[in-house]
Structures are given as structure tokens and as C-alpha cells.
Amino acid sequence: MDKDKDMSRRRFLKMAALTGAAMCVGPTLNKVTAAERVWMGKQQVANNIPAGMAAVRTRRTLGHGNTAFTISAMGYGCMGLNHNRSQYPSREKEIALVHEAVERGVTLFDTAESYGYHINEKLVGEALKGYTDRVFVSSKFGHKFVNGVQIKTEEDSTPANIRRVCENSLRNLGVETLGMFYQHRIDPNTPIEAVAETCSKLIKEGKILHWGMCEVNVDTIRRAHKICPVTAIQSEYHLMHRMVETNGVLE
């Protein structure tokens, strides 16, 4: 019994190490439908994931209706590849790790402009080259940078900055469309309605498929959703950070 528990724990830890947490949701555009057909066909057949191998074998849909976005049940949070961690492997090993995640069934990779200011996006773009017909990538906007340095006392979700970040992300990642585009943090000087309207335009232009927000309260979500339906919310949630339990987001 103890041996079985130990093996289960090992499998869980292996899965957790392979696939970082990422939130996302399913298709509204024809391009998404085509991508999902690829996921259901090419990926499942080509991967030939052996029984017993740690892998993501099921899919998950967040959102509903026109905002629904279907991806692997777990996504890969790419921040730790180079940012906000004490140590990380060589570039070759990082790229190999991303490739292995794809082969094991992960279809959503989460990055952001601020993870080393373009460094993480470029790394993920390089790693996913040749795989973009099988996966989705999400990135984020909202932090303020001046000459590549984050101004941590301010945020910038002005329409002009949202568009600038979007274009940079598309170029860094080597994709035509972002699966998800999150507001990283609320900008107190830019109404959320203006943010939602800008994202709505980017969706219509085919530059993003869906949009979401990070670390927001219920009122902000509802105000934004009225302008452009929100597909996903990212919230830090663990034993040491449980604010999401009291701000109504989980209700």
C-alpha cells in the first residue's frame, strides 16, 4: 500500500513538473475550429503516447458559448523557464522540455511580456517553432516598461500599449494569433471598459482569439464582460495565498 502511494505521488510530481498551471478556453473563429481538428486528429495519432506514461490525455473547456476555448486539461506555465526562479536549465534543455510537453499532450503554453521582458516569449517562440498548428499560446499585457525596465509602481493598459504589446508578442512568438491575451494587472488609470473594447477589436482583427484578466474582483469581471465576453481568469491560489476565496471569484 505504501509503495503504491509512493508511486502515485511520484507520478503526480512528474506531471506537475511537466505541466505548469495555465487557464484558457475554446474556439470562436474558424481558425480555432481548424486547430481543434488538428488537435483531435494529428496530435492524438502522431503522439502515440504509451500507456502508463505521464501525459495529459484529456481536454478542458473554459468559458461557454462564443467564448469557449478547448485545450488540454493542463497547460504549461512557461515563466519558470527563465524568470522568477532561483535556477533554470540550459536553453537546449528548456526547449527540449517544451517539445516533450507537446508530445505528452499539452496544447496551451502560457507566457508574458514581463517574464524577462520579451526573453520568455522569444524562448517559447523558438521552442514551439514547427508546433504552432498543434498548440495555442497565451501572453499578457498591462505592466509598464520604460526602455525595457518595469516601472513597478505603475501599470499601463491604455489601448495604445495593449496594441503595442500584442504586436510584440505575435512577433516574439512567431504566431499570427494569440490563443489568449490576459490583462496582467488592473490599471487604475484606464477603465476596464476601455481595455475590454480594445481586446474586442483585436479579436475582430484576428490577432487574439480570446481574452482574460489576472487578479481581479467580481465587479471588474462583470463590467469587462458586458463589453467583451471574458473567457478566463487567472488568480494566484495556494495555501499561502487564498484571497480568491473571499473576493467572490470562486462563487
N, C-alpha and C positions, 0 to 999 in steps of 0.2 A: 504493500500500500504506500509506504513512504517513498519507495523507488518510483512508483507511478506518479506520485505528487511531484517528485523532483523533476521527472521528465516533462510533466505538463508545465511546470514553472519554467524550465529551460526553453520549451517551445514558445511560451508566451514572451519571454525576454528576447528571444531571437526575432520574433515577429515585431515586437516593439522597437527594437534597434533598427530593423529594416525599414519600417514604415512610420514616418513621423505623422503626427496628427494634422489633418487639414480638413476644412469644411468646404463643401461645394454643393452643386445642384445641376439639373438636366436641361435638355435642348429646347430651343425656341426657333432657331434658324435651320434652314435646310442643311447647312454645313454641319450642324451638331448631329442631326439625324444620320447623315452620312458617316460621321465619325463614330457614332454608336454602332452602326452596322459593321464598321471595321472592327470595333472592339469585340462585338459578338461573334464575328467570323474569323478574321485573320488572327487576332491575338489569341483567342482561346485554342484555335487549331495549331497555330505556329508555336505557341509556348510549350505545349505538351508537358505541362507541369506534372512531374511524377507524384503518385500518391504518397503521402507522408512528408512531402517537402513543405517547409513553411512557406505559405503563399496566401495571397488574397484571392479567394475563389468566388466571392460573391460581390454583388453591386449594391449600391445605396442611392436612393433618390432623395435629395433635399429640395424644399420648395414644392410647389404644385402648380398645375395648370401651365400657363405660358412661362412661368419662372422655373419650372422643374429642370433639374440638372442631374443626370445619372452618371455616376462614376464608380470606381472600385470602393468597396466598403471602408477601406482605409486609404488615406493618401500619404504622400511623403512630404514632410516638412523639411525644406532644404536649408533653413537658416544655419543649422549646426555644421554644415559643410565647411564654413569659413568664418562664421560670425557668432559672437556671444557665447563662445565655449573656450575653455582653457587650452584644449588641444584639438587638433584635427589632422586627418591623414594627408598623404601627398595628393597632388592633383590627379595623378593617374588612378590612385585608389578611390578617390571621390567619384570620378567619372565611372569607374568600374562598378561602384556601389549603386549609382543611379541606373546603370544598364541592368544590373541584377534585379533592382526593384521593378523595372519594366517587365523583365522576363518572368518575374514572380507574380505579375498580375496587377501592379499598381498603375492607375490611369490618371491620377491627379498629382501634380508636383507644385508645391507652394513656395514662392519666393517673394522678394520685395526689393524695391529701390534702395531701401535703407540698410539692407544686410551687407554692409561693407561698401555702400554707395556704388551700385552697379556691379560690384565684383561677383556677388552671388548670382545675379541674373545672367551675367555672361558665362559663368561656370555652368549653370543649369542649361543655358542655351547650347553650349558646346557639348555637354553630356547627352542632351536629347536630340542632337542633330541626327536625322535619319529615322527618328521615332515619332515625330510630331503628328503623323497620321494615326497614331495609336494612343496618344495621351492628350491631356489638357494641362495647361499651366495657369496658375493664378499668381497675380502680383498685387502690389499695394501702392497707394499714393497717400499724401497727407502731411508727411513730415516736411519741415522747411530746411532747405540746404542753401548755403551760400558758398560758391567755389568748392563744392564737394564736401563741405563741413556742415553737419547738422546743427541747427540752432535749436537747442533743446527746450528753450523757454517759449517757443512759438510753433504754431502749426500753419500749414498753407494748403487749403482745399479750395482755392479760387479756381474758377473754370479754366483760366489760362494755365495754371500749374497742373491741374488734373490732366489736361491735354498734353502738356509737355512730358509728364511722367509716363503717360500711356505710350506716346511715340517712342520714348527712350526704351521702355520695357519691350515693346514689339521688336525694336532693333536689336537690343541686347539678347533677347531670347530666340531671335530668328524665326518668329512666327507671324502670321498675318492677323491672328485674332487671339485675344486672351480668353481663356475659359471663364475666369472670374477676375474681377477687379475690385479690390476692397479699399475702403477708406480706412487707413491705418489707425488714425485717431481723429476725434472731432476737432474741428477748427472753430473756436468760439466767435471768430470774426466773419465767418461765412455761413449763412443759413443753410441748414441741411437740405432745404428745398432746392437751393441753387446747385448743390452737389448732386442731388438726385436728377435734376434736369440735365446737367452735363453728362451724367452717365447714361441717361436715356438717349441722348444724341449720339453718344459713342456706340451704343447698341445698334441704333438705326444705321449708323455708318459701317457696321460690321467689324469694328475694332475690338469690341468686347462682346461676349455672349451674355454674361450676367454680371451683376454687381452685388456687393455686400458691404458690411461695416464691422469694425472691430471695437470691442469695449464700449458699447453704447447702452443706453437705458431704453425702456419700453416706449416712452414718449417720442424719443428721437426716431426709433424704428418706425413707429406709426406715421409720423409726419413725412418721413422719407418714402415710405411705402405708397402713400397716396399719390406721389408724383411719379415714381418709377418703382414697380414692384421689386422688393428686395428678396434675393434668393437665399442668402446665407449670412449668418452672424458668427464671428469668431470672438470667443471670450476665454480669457485665461481661467482655468478651473482645475484646482487640485487641492490637496489637503491644507496647503498653506495659503491659498487664495480662493476664498469661497464667496466673494462679493456677488457673484452671479446668482446665488441662491436667494438674495434679499432684494435685488433690484427689479424682479418681476420677469426677467428674460426667459426663465425656465417655465413659467406658468402657462 
